[in-house]
Amino acid sequence: MRNDDEKFMLKAIEQAKIAFDLNEVPVGCVIVKNGEIIAKAYNSVERDNNATMHAELKAINQATEVVGNFRLDDCTMYVTLEPCVMCTGALVYSRIPRVVFGAFDKKRGACGSLISLNDYEGLNHKIDVESIMEQECVDLMQSFFRRIREKNKNK
């Protein structure tokens, strides 16, 4: 783990808590360049009624605006949940060299849990992937889905 990883993951968790409060799956993301956050986002799939409104994609879009280029080759992404296939594909295309995530996603994770896109030899970009603060991110997810189940049980 690098020096500021926990600090930036806590910022991603703050974004996830915004999603939680909006009844969205609590995934938050920040993108960092030269030690500064240049993008931050949270899931808004339900609110926007759009399956592509994942925190990672929204943050990548913000970061490319800030940088002025689709290549984010000197940035690090911090995200509370292991990226899915769609988001991992966007990470490859945007050339982000490093992704730090919290919770593993055994149903949709594409950075090692379900599959690892990073292991496909034909890709022209490899991502350095690691997980930190897993329990904090898992606890937030479990709390969210527990709340959903209880709400549905009381209907």
C-alpha positions in Angstrom: 0.0 0.0 0.0 1.2 3.4 -0.9 1.3 6.4 1.5 -2.0 8.1 0.5 -4.1 5.1 -0.5 -6.2 5.0 2.7 -6.8 8.8 2.5 -8.1 8.6 -1.0 -10.1 5.4 -0.4 -11.9 7.3 2.5 -12.8 9.9 -0.1 -14.2 7.2 -2.4 -16.2 5.9 0.6 -17.6 9.4 1.2 -18.9 9.2 -2.4 -20.4 5.8 -1.8 -22.2 7.1 1.2 -23.9 9.8 -0.9 -25.1 7.0 -3.2 -26.3 5.0 -0.1 -28.3 8.1 1.0 -29.9 8.3 -2.4 -30.9 4.6 -2.4 -28.3 3.8 -5.0 -25.9 0.8 -4.7 -23.2 2.5 -2.6 -20.2 2.6 -4.9 -18.0 5.7 -4.8 -14.9 6.6 -6.8 -12.2 9.2 -7.0 -9.4 9.7 -9.5 -6.1 11.1 -8.4 -3.4 12.8 -10.4 -0.2 14.2 -8.8 -1.7 13.7 -5.3 -4.8 15.7 -6.1 -8.4 14.5 -6.6 -9.4 15.5 -10.1 -12.7 13.6 -10.3 -15.2 12.1 -7.9 -18.4 10.3 -8.5 -21.0 7.8 -7.1 -23.4 5.4 -8.7 -26.6 6.9 -10.1 -28.0 4.0 -12.1 -31.4 4.1 -10.5 -31.8 7.9 -10.5 -30.7 8.3 -14.1 -32.4 5.1 -15.2 -29.1 4.3 -17.1 -27.1 1.2 -16.6 -23.9 3.0 -17.6 -24.0 5.5 -14.7 -21.5 3.6 -12.6 -19.2 5.7 -10.4 -16.1 4.6 -12.3 -17.5 5.7 -15.7 -18.7 9.0 -14.4 -15.3 9.7 -12.7 -13.4 8.8 -15.9 -15.6 11.2 -17.9 -14.9 14.0 -15.3 -11.1 13.2 -15.3 -10.8 13.3 -19.1 -12.4 16.8 -19.1 -10.0 18.0 -16.4 -6.9 16.5 -18.2 -8.1 17.3 -21.7 -7.3 13.9 -23.0 -8.9 10.4 -22.8 -5.6 9.0 -21.7 -5.3 9.1 -18.0 -2.0 7.4 -17.9 -0.7 9.2 -14.8 -3.8 8.8 -12.6 -4.9 6.3 -10.0 -8.5 5.3 -9.4 -9.9 4.5 -6.0 -13.2 2.8 -6.0 -15.2 1.1 -3.2 -16.2 -2.0 -5.3 -14.2 -4.1 -7.7 -14.9 -2.8 -11.2 -17.2 -4.7 -13.5 -16.5 -5.7 -17.1 -17.8 -2.4 -18.5 -15.8 -0.3 -16.1 -12.7 -2.4 -16.4 -12.9 -2.0 -20.2 -13.1 1.8 -19.8 -10.1 1.6 -17.5 -8.1 -0.2 -20.1 -9.1 2.2 -22.8 -8.4 5.3 -20.7 -4.9 3.8 -19.8 -5.3 4.3 -16.1 -2.3 2.5 -14.7 -3.5 1.7 -11.2 -6.8 0.9 -9.6 -7.3 0.5 -5.9 -10.6 -1.0 -4.8 -12.2 -1.9 -1.6 -14.7 -4.9 -1.8 -14.3 -7.8 -4.1 -17.4 -8.4 -6.3 -17.8 -12.2 -6.8 -20.8 -11.8 -9.1 -19.6 -9.1 -11.5 -15.9 -8.3 -10.7 -13.6 -8.1 -13.6 -10.4 -7.5 -11.8 -9.9 -10.9 -10.4 -13.1 -12.1 -8.6 -15.3 -13.4 -11.4 -12.9 -12.8 -14.3 -9.7 -10.8 -14.8 -9.7 -8.8 -18.0 -6.2 -7.8 -17.1 -5.0 -11.3 -17.8 -6.0 -11.3 -21.5 -2.8 -11.2 -23.4 -4.2 -9.3 -26.4 -4.9 -6.2 -24.4 -2.5 -3.3 -25.0 -2.7 -2.0 -21.4 -2.3 -3.7 -18.1 -3.6 -2.3 -14.8 -1.9 -2.5 -11.5 -4.8 -3.6 -9.3 -5.0 -4.0 -5.5 -7.6 -4.1 -2.7 -7.5 -2.2 0.5 -10.0 -1.4 3.3 -12.1 -4.3 2.1 -14.1 -4.6 5.4 -15.2 -1.0 5.5 -16.5 -1.3 1.9 -18.1 -4.6 2.5 -19.9 -3.3 5.6 -21.4 -0.4 3.7 -22.6 -2.7 1.0 -24.1 -5.2 3.5 -25.8 -2.4 5.3 -27.4 -1.1 2.1 -28.7 -4.4 1.0 -29.9 -5.2 4.6 -31.9 -2.0 4.5 -33.4 -2.9 1.1 -34.4 -6.4 2.4 -36.0 -4.9 5.5 -37.9 -2.3 3.5 -39.2 -5.0 1.1 -40.1 -7.3 4.0 -42.3 -4.6 5.6 -44.3 -4.0 2.4 
